[in-house]
Amino acid sequence: MAYNILLMGASYGSLLASKLLFGGHSIHLICLPAEADLINSEGFEVRLPVRGRKDPVVLRSRNMPGKVTAGPAAGIDPKNYDLVGLAMQEPQYRSPGVRELLDAVAKSRVPCMSIMNMPPLPYVKRIPGLDYAALEPAYTDARVWDSFDPGTITLNSPDPQAIRPPDGKANELMVTLPTNFKVARFDSDQATAILRQLEKDVDAARFDTPEGKIELPVKLRVYDSIFVPLAKWAMLLAGNYRCVTEDGMRTAQEAVHSDIATSRAVYNFVFDLCVKLGAKPEDLVPFEKYAAAAQSLVRPASAARALQNGAPNIERADKLVQLIARQKGLSHPAIDAQVALVDRRLEANRKKAAAA
């Protein structure tokens, strides 16, 4: 069965879209006008490394069974779609137009799948036993999530890493770490059935090469546990946010491996916190596996790059984890120091923007 899928965000969204198009689905991307014009006239392309091949394969949306279109947030009726994906950075959801569309998505009760590092507040509400109001300071604007029923939203862990090629156009994406998307089921069996169909479609995809059809990396994996996508938290706090330094940034590889003992301590602290929340150890990823993957992360994380570029707001999964840990009577000095550093850097950016 072919679905109509709305993806809010074309940068990271085009990576997931490139996999779903194999199933013949129709995908509409919400993005900036220049991006939309390029995608509508040329489609998009994703360069994907495949083990055993010297050069990456290039997935061109125009050559795939599904159909892709793009446009602005205005004038969209979510009820025309079977599934909505949230693939923008969390601060962008309070932007004019995007905010209104997000609210319409919530009220439509169409199944909504976040692909953000920062889990939407209504998804966090699927984790029992927390004071959710006390977590709101971690969000740029917690009110944008008010209309959601937690049962209609799920989280898809954005484990695969991708960037815009430095020499590329706005409709091009290059995958740097071809790992799997890991999504938790919805409360509803009917909505979860959509995810399971998409999982099968991605599994069945084959790519034509001169030597024959090949299987591609970056699968979609559906899990019954709501905690599986939270495996990303330990990675974010041990790697991504530690790319932020007092006066600049460093690569994720340096953040993890320049002080491996602290990286391991932070990672295992977050791992243990997730277990206290209800995760099973097998839902999560052991530190050694993450540390090995981090060897290939030779760019600063997106949060660090955004801070360096003067962003007044970034996703604050670091603060969210800190606040959840406090509710459990836990803290870690390295996490507290890193959260305080990011706070200072953001405050400096806001002052600079206000003075401009």
N, C-alpha and C positions, 0 to 999 in steps of 0.2 A: 504494500500500500504506500502511495506517495503522499507525503505530508506537506503542508504549507508552514514554513518556519520563519519566524521573525528574529533576526539577530541584531541587537542594539550594540553597535561597535564593529567597525570593519577591519580594524588592524588585527587584533587577536582573533576576532570573529571569523575572519577569512580562513584561518587555519582549520577550525572545526568545520566550516562550510565546505572546504575542499574535500573533506572526508565524507560528509553527508551527501554531497552531490553525486557520489557514486551510486547512491540508492535511488536516484531519479527524483529527489525531492525538490520543491521550489523554495528558494531562500531569498528573503528580502533583507538587505543590510541597511541599518540606519547609520549615516555617517555625514561628514561635512560635504558641502556642495562640490568642491573640486574633486574629492575622492569619488563621490557618487557619479559625476560626469565620466570619469575615467573608467569606472567599473561598468557603467551602462554602455559605454562605447567600445571598450576593449575586453571586458571581463577582468578577472584578477589571476595572478599566478603565484604559486607557492613552490619554493625550492626545498626539496625534502631529501636529506641524506639517507641512503640505504646501505646497510652493512654489506661489504664485499664489492661495492661499486665505487669507482674512483670519483665520478662526478654525481652530484645530486640529480634526482629526477625532477622534472618541472611539471607540476599539475596546473593545467590551464583550465579555468572554469568553462571556457567556451567549448572545450573538447569533451566535456563530461555529460553524463546522462541527464543530470538535473539542470535547473535553470536558476540563474541568479540575477537579481535586480538590486538597485540601491537608490536611496533618497533621504530626505530630511525626516525629522520626527513628526512634523505637522501632518495632519490629515490621515493618520493611520488608525484603523479600527482593529484592535487586538482580536476581536471576535472572529475576524477572517482567518485566523491562524490556529494551528493545532498545538504549537509549542512556541514559547518566546525564550530567547537566550539573552542573558545580560553579559556583554563582553566589553563594556567600557570600564575605566577606572572608577572606583567608588565616588570620588568627588564630582564626577561629571553628571551624576544623576540629579543634582539640584540645578543644573543648567536650564534656562528657559527653553521650553519645548520638550526637552528630554524629561523634565520633572513631570509635566502633564501627561506625557505618554506613559511613563512608569506608573502613575496613579491609575490611568485607564487600564493598563495591564493588570494591576492588582484587583480592580473592581470587576474586570471581565472574568476572573477566576480561570483564565486559560493557564494550563500548567507552565510554570516559569522556572527556567534553569539558569542559575548564576554560574558564570565562568570567571569570577573575580578571585583575586587573592584574598580580598576582604569579604567574608561571608555576609550577605545581607542580614540585617537584624532579625527579620522574621524567620530566617533559617536557624539562627542561633536559638530562637524560641522553641525549636524542635528538640533542643538539648534540655532535659528536665533539671529542675532544681537550682536555677540561677535567678538572681535579681536582675532582670533584663533592663530595667530603667537605669540601673547603676552602670550599665555598659554603654549608654548613649554617648558619653563624651569621646568615645573612640571613633564615632562617625562624624563626617563633615556636616551632615544635616540628617539627624535620625528621623525627622518628621516625614521624609520622602517615602518611608517604608510603612507608614501608619495604616494604609488601606489593605495591606496584604493579610490573607489568612495563611499562617505558617504551613498548613497542609498542602497549599498549592505551589509551594516554592521548594526547590532543591538546589544542591551545590554540586558543581562539577569541578573537581580539583584541576587547576590549570598547570599541570606538571610539565607538558611539553614547553620548551622555550623557543621563542621566535622573535626575530627583529626585522625591521625594515632594512634592506641592504643599503649601505652607505651611498652606493652609486645608483640606487634604484628609484623607481617611481612610487607614488602613493598607493598603487594597486599591486605592489610586489611585496612578498614576504619570504624570509629565509629562516628555515627551522634550524636551530643550533643544538637542540637536545630533543631527539624524537622519541620521547617516552609516551605513556598512555594517558588519556583523559580518564578520570575515575569519578563516576557520578553515583550519588546515593539515590535510592528509590524515592518516589513521591509517597505520600500517605495513601493515595488512591491507586488501586490496581490498574484501573483504566489508563490513568496518566503514565504509570510505570510501564505499561505495555508499549507505549510510544518509544520510550527509552530502549526497551529490549529489542524492538524492531530496528531502531537505528544502530544498535550494537551489532545485530546480525548483518545489516547492510554494510557497515564498515569492515566487518570480518570478511565478508564475501568479495570485497573490492580487489580487483587485479588491474595492474597497469601494463599497457603494451610497451614492450621494448624490442629492439632488433632481434634479441635472442629469445623472445617469447614473453608470455605474461608473467609478471612477478607480483608477489605479495608486498604490501607496503607497511612500514611502521606507523606508529601513532594510531592505536585502537581506541575505541570507546568501551569502557568496562562499567557495567551496572552492578551495584552492590546493595544488599538489603540493609546494611549498617549505615546509619547516618554519620558515623564517625570516620569512615574511610577517607572522605575528602579532607578531613582535618589533619591528615598526615602532612599536609603542606605547611601547617603552622610551625612545626619544628624546623623545617627547611628555611622558612622565611626569617625566623628569629636567629638561627645560627648562621645564616648566609646573607640573605637579601638586605636586611636592615643593618647588618654589620658592614655592609659596603659603604655606609655613611660614616665619614670621618669628621673631625672637628672643623677642618677647613676645606674639605673636598670629598673625594670618593676613591674607592679602590674596587678591584674586580671581585666577583663572588669567590673565585678561586683563592685570591689572597685573603679575603675575609674569613674563609673556612680554614685554610691551611697555614696561615702565618702564625696562628696560635691554636693548634689543634685541640689542646686540652680544654680551653675555654669554649671552643666550638662544640666539643663533645658534651661538656657540662650543660651548656644552654640547651642543646638539642635534647638531651636526655631529660632535662627538667620539663620541657614542653611535652615530650613523649609521655612522661609519667603523669602530667596534668591531664592529658587526653584520656589516659586510662582511668584516672579518678572520676572523670566526667561520664565514663561508661564505655569507652572504647576497649576492645580486646587488643592485646599486643600485636596479633596477626593482622589487625585492621591498619596498622601503621607501618612505617618504613624504618628499619634499623639504621643507626648512624653510619655504620661502615658503608652501606650501600649509597647513602646520600653523599658521603665524603668522596667516594670514588667518582660519582657523577659530577661533583663540584669541580673536579680537576679540569673539566672541559668548559667551565663557565668563565670565559676570559673577558667578559665585559662587566661593568658595574650593573647592579640590578636597576630596574626601571624606577623604583622609589628614589634611589640615590641620584639617578640622572635627572629626575624631575626636580629634586631639591637643588641640585647644582645649577639647573636652568632657571631657578627663581620661583618655583611653584609655591603658592601660598597654602595649598592643601595637597596632601597625598593620602593614599590608603594607609590606615593605621592599624594593621593587624598586630603590630608590636604592642600597641596600647591595649587593644582588645584582650590579648592573651594576658598581659599584666593585670588588667582589671578582673578577669575571670580567676586568675591565680589568687588574687587578694581575697576573693570571696571564699576561697578554700583555705585561707590562712597561710598562703605560700607566697614566697618572693624569691627572686634570684638577683644578686647584686649586679651581674653583668647585664641582665635585661633592664633593670631599673636605670642603670647608667646609659644604656643605649636609647631607651625611651626619652630620657631627659635630654640627650644630645639631639635627637630628632626634633623634640619640642623647641629647643633653642634655635636650631637651623630654620625651622618654619617661622618662628617669631621674627628672626632677622629678615627673612624673605618678605614677610607681611609689612614690616616697617619700611623696607626699601620700596615696596610697591606703593605704600601710602604716601611716601615722600616724592615719588616720581611725578 
